[in-house]
Amino acid sequence: MPLITVRVEEELKKEMDKLKHINWSELIRQSIRQAIEKEKKRNPVKALMINQRLKRKAPSGWNSVEEIRKWREAR
């Protein structure tokens, strides 16, 4: 099995050492598996459709440069 290294703060390691009944390696493996499964379930097509639905055209005559200047000068 390949080996990976995880760095934790010293205080966190002390707390982990107090809980000797927990298999930290297995807990980390499970967390990694869950993160991978969560990413696999993400649907990029659905995200794109939501993004397209939320996107709006700017009103005619609206100038983004003027709007930015207005807000910068208002600071």
C-alpha positions in Angstrom: 0.0 0.0 0.0 1.4 3.4 -0.9 2.3 5.8 2.0 1.3 9.4 2.3 2.3 11.9 5.0 -0.1 14.2 6.8 1.2 17.0 9.0 -0.8 18.1 12.0 -0.1 20.7 14.7 1.6 19.6 17.8 -1.4 20.2 20.0 -3.6 18.2 17.7 -1.1 15.3 17.8 -1.1 15.3 21.6 -4.9 15.1 21.5 -4.7 12.2 19.0 -2.3 10.4 21.3 -4.7 10.5 24.2 -7.3 8.7 22.0 -5.3 5.5 21.4 -8.4 3.4 20.7 -9.0 5.3 17.4 -7.3 4.0 14.3 -6.2 7.3 12.8 -5.0 5.8 9.6 -8.3 4.1 8.9 -10.2 7.3 9.8 -8.1 9.3 7.3 -8.6 6.7 4.6 -12.4 6.8 5.2 -12.4 10.6 5.0 -10.5 10.5 1.7 -12.9 7.9 0.3 -15.9 10.1 1.3 -14.3 13.2 -0.3 -13.7 11.2 -3.6 -17.2 9.9 -3.7 -18.6 13.4 -3.0 -16.6 14.8 -5.9 -17.7 11.9 -8.2 -21.3 12.7 -7.5 -21.0 16.3 -8.5 -22.6 16.9 -11.8 -20.7 19.5 -13.9 -23.5 19.6 -16.5 -26.1 20.5 -13.8 -23.7 23.2 -12.4 -23.3 24.7 -15.9 -27.1 24.8 -16.4 -27.6 26.5 -13.1 -24.9 29.0 -14.0 -26.5 29.7 -17.4 -29.9 30.2 -15.8 -28.5 32.7 -13.3 -26.6 34.7 -15.9 -28.3 37.9 -17.0 -27.6 40.4 -19.7 -26.8 43.9 -18.6 -29.4 46.5 -19.3 -28.8 48.4 -22.5 -26.8 51.5 -22.0 -25.1 50.2 -18.9 -21.4 50.9 -18.7 -19.4 48.7 -16.3 -16.4 51.1 -16.4 -18.6 54.0 -15.2 -20.1 51.8 -12.5 -16.7 50.8 -11.2 -15.5 54.4 -11.2 -18.6 55.5 -9.3 -18.1 52.9 -6.5 -14.3 53.6 -6.3 -14.9 57.3 -5.9 -17.6 56.7 -3.3 -15.0 55.1 -0.9 
